Amino acid sequence: MRRLHRETFYGADVDPQMVRLATMNLTLRGLDEVRVLRRDALTRSLDRAAKAELGMPPNGFDAILANPPFSGRLDRDRIVEDVKVGRTAQTELLFLQYMLNHLKGGGRCGVVVPEGVLFGSTGAHRELRRKLVENNTVEAVLSLPGGVFNPYSGVKTSVLVLREGGTTERVMFLHAGNDGFKLDANHDQPIDEDDLPELVAAYRDRTERETEWRDRDPEAEWTAKWWFAETEAIREADFNLSAGRHRPQSRAAVKHRDPLEILEELRGIETEILEEIDALTTAVSEANRR
């Protein structure tokens, strides 16, 4: 029990309010001795002595789960050397490098990233993705629906799942079109459509799914919401890790409507609009004469 309370969970945040909320949540669950520190991991590094003083594991973590801030930037001269990625000041890239630095050998990481991290074209984006693929084992990329973090952020995101060390042979991609809530500005109304349970099950059974993927008929339409891409294809795509980039192309014939039919439909809509405008004009004119 002592190990669970003092040597299992660790956390850090630069916002004191988030530190207090995390500490309160842990305390309510009987974990009142977990260390949640207020610190900026991108502008202040800790040596082994400092980690020991704060009760942090000196050799890194077995698992890291994180949802770092989106679209933040830092002054370059404040960024500590060990998290630098090229000349970038984008915090989403710096945080990802920080996590890679602090995983134990074979440690696992699950992190929410803005979609741009997966396909951005700057040198820093490409270099970080190259490190992910060639120096680590990227297990899966889960594409989340746009607006899943509303009302706080409308940024399109994905979940990146990886293991420290090794080399990526292939990546499992999963696409969630719905997450169980209406994808509007509030994102708080439950709906029946929820792809996440099925995709979580597919990820857990990814060895069997990989066999199913290899044994598929390449000429047949692929309808599952998961698929795989080999490292060579990812490398040729400039290490693009966006799920949509590697999604199997639909082979179904697309039936297009007759353009004249569409134009006639637009003409009808336009006529209705003009009739409504005429009616409103008449109503306003009559009201003005009274």
C-alpha positions in Angstrom: 0.0 0.0 0.0 2.9 2.4 0.8 4.2 1.8 -2.7 0.8 2.6 -4.3 0.6 5.8 -2.3 4.1 7.1 -2.6 5.9 5.4 -5.5 3.4 4.8 -8.2 1.7 8.0 -9.4 3.5 11.3 -10.2 2.3 14.5 -11.8 3.2 18.0 -12.7 1.5 21.2 -14.0 2.5 24.8 -14.3 -1.0 26.0 -13.3 -1.5 26.0 -9.5 -5.2 25.5 -9.9 -4.7 22.3 -11.9 -2.3 21.1 -9.2 -4.9 21.7 -6.5 -7.6 20.0 -8.5 -5.4 16.9 -9.2 -4.4 16.7 -5.6 -8.0 17.0 -4.4 -9.2 14.2 -6.9 -6.4 11.9 -5.7 -7.2 12.6 -2.1 -10.9 11.8 -2.6 -9.7 8.4 -3.9 -7.5 7.7 -0.9 -4.3 8.7 -2.6 -3.4 11.7 -0.5 0.4 11.1 -0.6 0.8 11.3 -4.4 3.2 14.0 -5.5 1.7 16.5 -7.9 4.3 19.2 -8.4 3.9 22.8 -9.7 6.6 23.2 -12.2 7.3 24.0 -15.8 9.1 21.0 -17.3 10.1 22.8 -20.4 12.0 25.7 -18.8 13.6 24.0 -15.8 15.3 20.6 -15.8 16.0 18.5 -12.8 19.2 16.6 -12.1 19.3 13.3 -10.1 19.8 15.1 -6.8 16.8 17.4 -7.4 14.6 14.4 -8.4 15.6 12.5 -5.3 14.8 15.6 -3.1 11.3 15.8 -4.7 10.8 12.0 -4.4 10.7 11.5 -8.2 12.1 8.3 -9.8 15.6 9.0 -11.0 15.5 6.7 -14.0 12.2 7.8 -15.6 8.7 6.3 -15.7 7.2 3.0 -16.7 4.1 4.8 -18.2 3.2 8.4 -19.1 -0.3 9.6 -19.8 -0.7 13.2 -20.8 -2.9 15.8 -22.5 -0.4 18.7 -22.8 -1.5 22.2 -23.8 -2.3 22.8 -27.5 -0.7 25.5 -29.7 1.4 27.1 -27.0 4.7 28.8 -27.6 7.8 29.6 -25.5 10.6 32.1 -25.8 13.5 30.0 -27.3 16.0 31.2 -24.8 13.9 29.8 -21.9 13.6 26.3 -23.3 15.9 23.8 -21.5 18.4 22.0 -23.8 17.2 18.4 -23.3 13.7 19.1 -24.7 14.7 21.2 -27.7 13.6 19.9 -31.2 15.4 21.9 -33.8 14.5 25.6 -33.5 10.8 25.1 -32.6 9.1 26.9 -29.8 5.9 25.0 -30.1 5.0 23.4 -26.8 3.2 20.3 -28.2 6.5 19.2 -29.8 8.6 20.1 -26.8 6.3 18.2 -24.4 6.5 15.1 -26.6 10.3 15.2 -26.6 10.1 15.6 -22.8 8.0 12.4 -22.5 10.4 10.5 -24.7 13.3 11.6 -22.5 11.6 10.5 -19.3 10.4 7.0 -20.3 12.3 4.0 -18.9 13.5 1.5 -21.4 10.4 -0.3 -22.7 8.2 2.3 -21.0 4.9 3.2 -22.6 3.3 6.5 -23.4 -0.2 7.6 -24.3 -0.5 11.3 -25.3 -3.2 13.5 -26.9 -1.6 15.6 -29.6 -3.0 18.2 -32.0 -3.3 16.8 -35.5 -0.6 19.1 -36.8 2.0 17.2 -34.8 1.3 14.1 -37.0 1.7 15.8 -40.4 3.4 19.2 -39.9 6.0 20.1 -42.5 8.6 22.0 -40.5 12.0 20.5 -39.9 11.1 20.1 -36.2 7.9 18.2 -37.0 9.6 15.8 -39.4 12.6 15.2 -37.1 10.4 14.4 -34.1 8.3 12.0 -36.1 11.4 10.4 -37.5 12.6 9.8 -33.9 9.3 8.4 -32.9 9.3 5.9 -35.8 12.9 4.9 -36.0 14.0 5.1 -32.4 10.8 4.0 -30.7 7.9 1.6 -31.3 4.8 3.5 -32.3 2.0 1.1 -31.6 -1.1 3.0 -32.6 -2.6 6.4 -33.6 -6.3 6.9 -32.7 -7.9 9.8 -34.6 -10.5 11.5 -32.5 -13.5 13.4 -33.8 -13.1 17.1 -34.4 -14.5 19.1 -31.5 -14.1 16.3 -29.0 -12.6 18.9 -26.5 -15.3 21.5 -26.9 -16.2 23.8 -25.4 -12.6 24.3 -24.3 -10.9 23.8 -27.6 -12.0 22.9 -31.1 -8.6 21.6 -32.2 -8.6 18.3 -34.1 -6.6 15.8 -32.1 -5.3 12.2 -32.0 -4.0 9.9 -29.4 -0.5 8.6 -29.9 0.5 5.3 -28.3 4.1 4.3 -28.2 6.7 2.2 -26.4 10.2 3.5 -25.7 13.0 1.9 -27.7 13.1 -0.5 -30.6 12.1 0.4 -34.1 8.6 0.7 -35.5 7.7 -2.0 -38.0 4.1 -1.0 -38.6 1.5 1.3 -37.0 -2.1 0.6 -36.3 -4.5 3.4 -37.2 -7.9 3.8 -35.7 -10.6 6.3 -36.6 -13.4 7.4 -34.3 -16.2 9.2 -36.0 -18.2 9.5 -32.8 -17.3 9.4 -29.1 -20.8 9.0 -27.5 -21.6 12.8 -27.3 -23.1 15.2 -29.8 -20.2 16.9 -31.6 -21.4 20.5 -31.2 -20.1 23.6 -29.4 -20.9 22.2 -25.9 -20.2 18.5 -26.5 -22.2 17.4 -23.5 -25.3 15.7 -24.9 -25.0 11.9 -24.9 -25.8 10.0 -28.2 -26.0 6.4 -29.1 -23.1 6.4 -31.6 -19.8 5.7 -29.9 -16.9 4.1 -31.8 -14.4 4.1 -28.9 -15.4 0.8 -27.2 -15.0 -1.1 -30.5 -11.7 0.6 -31.3 -10.3 0.0 -27.8 -11.1 -3.7 -28.3 -9.5 -3.7 -31.7 -6.3 -2.1 -30.2 -6.2 -4.7 -27.4 -6.5 -7.5 -30.0 -4.1 -5.8 -32.5 -2.1 -9.0 -33.1 -5.2 -10.8 -34.4 -6.3 -7.7 -36.3 -2.9 -7.5 -37.9 -3.3 -11.0 -39.2 -6.8 -10.1 -40.5 -5.3 -7.1 -42.2 -2.5 -9.1 -43.9 -4.9 -11.8 -45.0 -7.5 -9.3 -46.5 -8.3 -9.2 -50.2 -6.5 -6.1 -51.4 -9.2 -5.6 -54.1 -12.1 -5.7 -51.7 -13.6 -2.6 -50.0 -12.1 -2.1 -46.5 -14.9 -1.0 -44.1 -13.4 -1.4 -40.7 -12.5 1.7 -38.7 -8.9 0.5 -38.2 -6.1 -0.4 -40.5 -2.3 -0.7 -40.6 0.6 1.0 -42.4 4.1 -0.4 -42.8 7.1 1.7 -41.8 8.3 2.0 -45.3 5.1 3.6 -46.4 5.2 6.0 -43.5 8.9 6.9 -44.3 8.0 7.6 -47.9 5.2 9.9 -46.7 7.8 12.0 -44.8 6.9 10.2 -41.6 3.3 11.4 -41.8 1.4 9.7 -38.9 -2.0 11.1 -39.7 -4.6 8.3 -39.8 -6.3 9.8 -42.9 -3.0 9.7 -44.9 -2.8 5.9 -44.6 -6.4 5.0 -44.8 -7.2 2.4 -47.5 -8.7 4.1 -50.6 -12.3 3.4 -51.3 -12.8 1.3 -54.4 -16.6 1.8 -54.5 -17.8 3.7 -57.6 -19.0 7.2 -56.7 -22.3 8.1 -58.2 -22.6 11.8 -59.0 -25.8 13.6 -59.4 -26.7 15.2 -62.8 -25.4 18.8 -62.7 -28.6 20.0 -64.4 -30.6 18.4 -61.6 -28.5 20.2 -59.0 -28.9 23.5 -60.9 -32.7 23.1 -61.1 -32.8 22.4 -57.3 -30.8 25.5 -56.7 -33.1 27.5 -59.0 -36.1 26.3 -56.9 -34.4 27.2 -53.6 -33.6 30.7 -55.1 -37.2 31.2 -56.2 -38.5 30.3 -52.7 -36.0 32.8 -51.2 -37.2 35.6 -53.5 -40.8 34.9 -52.7 -40.1 35.1 -49.0 -38.2 38.4 -49.6 -41.2 39.8 -51.6 -43.6 38.7 -48.8 -41.4 40.4 -46.1 -41.2 43.5 -48.3 -44.9 43.7 -48.6 -45.4 43.2 -44.8 -42.9 45.9 -43.9 -44.5 48.3 -46.4 -47.9 47.8 -45.0 -46.6 48.2 -41.4 -45.0 51.5 -42.4 -48.3 52.9 -43.8 -50.2 52.4 -40.6 
